[in-house]
Amino acid sequence: MKIVTEEMMIPSDTAGIKLFVRNKRRADMTSFSSEKTVLFVAGSTYPASTSFDLPLAGVSWMDHLAGEGYDTWLVDIRGYGNSTRPPEMAVPAPALGGNRRGHALGLPGEEPLAGI
């Protein structure tokens, strides 16, 4: 079964930040119910595009579900994968007011490590 892939950048709620979205579905299907629609969103560390659409043994999780008749979507959250990286992600953690362990919020009870 042929799988159709579409990719796009959509605006976020923050000026200058766009989110990467990918859709995969069977070529012979043109309408989907909410029960047959899946949205993949990763937390942090890895983008959704590599977490859910990485072919292992020739097929990704998205490919598999699309082949089963699901309308599959993924979104890379801001700063990950192909989505726009916010400027503050380029600032070293200590410059944001955090301690030397990288806690940008300066959590209570967290002391900087000596010699770093």
DAJOKA-V448724 format. One record per residue. N is the residue number from 1. SS is DSSP state (H for helix, E for strand, L for the rest). OMEGA is omega in radians with two decimals (999 if undefined). D_LAST is the distance of its C-alpha to the last C-alpha in Angstrom with 2 decimals. Layout:
BEGIN
n:N ss:SS omega:OMEGA d_last:D_LAST
n:N ss:SS omega:OMEGA d_last:D_LAST
END
This chain:
BEGIN
n:1 ss:L omega:3.14 d_last:55.49
n:2 ss:L omega:3.10 d_last:53.96
n:3 ss:E omega:3.10 d_last:50.71
n:4 ss:E omega:3.10 d_last:50.17
n:5 ss:E omega:3.03 d_last:46.64
n:6 ss:E omega:3.10 d_last:45.86
n:7 ss:E omega:-3.13 d_last:42.56
n:8 ss:E omega:3.01 d_last:41.92
n:9 ss:E omega:3.13 d_last:39.43
n:10 ss:E omega:3.13 d_last:40.17
n:11 ss:E omega:3.05 d_last:39.04
n:12 ss:L omega:3.10 d_last:36.70
n:13 ss:L omega:-3.14 d_last:36.90
n:14 ss:L omega:3.14 d_last:34.33
n:15 ss:L omega:3.09 d_last:35.59
n:16 ss:L omega:-3.13 d_last:34.33
n:17 ss:L omega:3.08 d_last:33.10
n:18 ss:E omega:-3.13 d_last:35.33
n:19 ss:E omega:3.11 d_last:35.25
n:20 ss:E omega:3.14 d_last:36.32
n:21 ss:E omega:3.07 d_last:39.22
n:22 ss:E omega:3.09 d_last:41.11
n:23 ss:E omega:3.03 d_last:44.50
n:24 ss:E omega:3.14 d_last:46.31
n:25 ss:E omega:3.07 d_last:49.85
n:26 ss:E omega:-3.10 d_last:53.02
n:27 ss:L omega:-3.09 d_last:55.11
n:28 ss:L omega:-3.13 d_last:58.27
n:29 ss:L omega:-3.10 d_last:56.94
n:30 ss:L omega:3.09 d_last:57.07
n:31 ss:L omega:-3.06 d_last:56.61
n:32 ss:L omega:3.04 d_last:54.41
n:33 ss:L omega:3.10 d_last:54.48
n:34 ss:H omega:3.11 d_last:51.47
n:35 ss:H omega:-3.12 d_last:51.81
n:36 ss:H omega:3.10 d_last:51.28
n:37 ss:E omega:-3.11 d_last:48.29
n:38 ss:E omega:3.05 d_last:44.70
n:39 ss:E omega:3.09 d_last:41.51
n:40 ss:E omega:3.08 d_last:38.32
n:41 ss:E omega:3.10 d_last:35.09
n:42 ss:L omega:3.12 d_last:31.71
n:43 ss:L omega:3.08 d_last:29.02
n:44 ss:L omega:-3.11 d_last:25.70
n:45 ss:L omega:-3.12 d_last:23.78
n:46 ss:L omega:3.09 d_last:27.04
n:47 ss:L omega:3.11 d_last:29.78
n:48 ss:H omega:-3.09 d_last:33.27
n:49 ss:H omega:3.09 d_last:34.70
n:50 ss:H omega:3.13 d_last:32.98
n:51 ss:H omega:-3.00 d_last:33.18
n:52 ss:L omega:-3.13 d_last:36.90
n:53 ss:L omega:3.07 d_last:38.39
n:54 ss:L omega:-3.12 d_last:37.06
n:55 ss:L omega:3.01 d_last:40.15
n:56 ss:E omega:-3.04 d_last:40.14
n:57 ss:L omega:3.03 d_last:43.36
n:58 ss:L omega:-3.12 d_last:44.50
n:59 ss:E omega:3.09 d_last:44.21
n:60 ss:L omega:3.09 d_last:41.55
n:61 ss:H omega:3.09 d_last:41.78
n:62 ss:H omega:3.13 d_last:42.86
n:63 ss:H omega:-3.11 d_last:45.49
n:64 ss:H omega:-3.12 d_last:46.84
n:65 ss:H omega:3.08 d_last:47.29
n:66 ss:H omega:3.11 d_last:48.71
n:67 ss:H omega:3.11 d_last:51.16
n:68 ss:L omega:3.08 d_last:52.21
n:69 ss:L omega:3.10 d_last:53.20
n:70 ss:L omega:3.01 d_last:50.13
n:71 ss:E omega:-3.02 d_last:48.93
n:72 ss:E omega:-3.14 d_last:45.20
n:73 ss:E omega:2.95 d_last:42.55
n:74 ss:E omega:3.06 d_last:38.79
n:75 ss:E omega:3.00 d_last:36.39
n:76 ss:E omega:-3.14 d_last:32.86
n:77 ss:L omega:-3.07 d_last:31.01
n:78 ss:L omega:3.11 d_last:29.49
n:79 ss:L omega:-3.11 d_last:26.55
n:80 ss:L omega:3.09 d_last:27.46
n:81 ss:L omega:-3.10 d_last:29.90
n:82 ss:L omega:3.11 d_last:32.39
n:83 ss:L omega:-3.13 d_last:31.94
n:84 ss:L omega:3.12 d_last:30.64
n:85 ss:L omega:3.11 d_last:26.93
n:86 ss:L omega:-3.10 d_last:26.34
n:87 ss:H omega:-3.10 d_last:24.60
n:88 ss:H omega:3.09 d_last:21.89
n:89 ss:H omega:3.13 d_last:20.71
n:90 ss:H omega:-3.11 d_last:19.61
n:91 ss:L omega:3.09 d_last:17.37
n:92 ss:L omega:-3.08 d_last:13.58
n:93 ss:H omega:3.14 d_last:12.95
n:94 ss:H omega:3.14 d_last:11.19
n:95 ss:H omega:3.12 d_last:14.31
n:96 ss:H omega:3.11 d_last:16.48
n:97 ss:L omega:3.13 d_last:15.57
n:98 ss:L omega:3.08 d_last:13.49
n:99 ss:L omega:-3.04 d_last:10.45
n:100 ss:L omega:3.03 d_last:7.01
n:101 ss:L omega:3.09 d_last:8.93
n:102 ss:L omega:3.11 d_last:11.20
n:103 ss:L omega:-3.09 d_last:14.05
n:104 ss:L omega:-3.12 d_last:15.95
n:105 ss:L omega:-3.11 d_last:18.32
n:106 ss:L omega:-3.04 d_last:16.05
n:107 ss:L omega:3.14 d_last:17.96
n:108 ss:L omega:3.10 d_last:19.27
n:109 ss:L omega:3.13 d_last:17.81
n:110 ss:L omega:3.13 d_last:14.38
n:111 ss:L omega:3.08 d_last:11.69
n:112 ss:L omega:3.07 d_last:8.02
n:113 ss:L omega:-3.13 d_last:6.11
n:114 ss:L omega:3.05 d_last:5.68
n:115 ss:L omega:3.13 d_last:3.78
n:116 ss:L omega:999 d_last:0.00
END
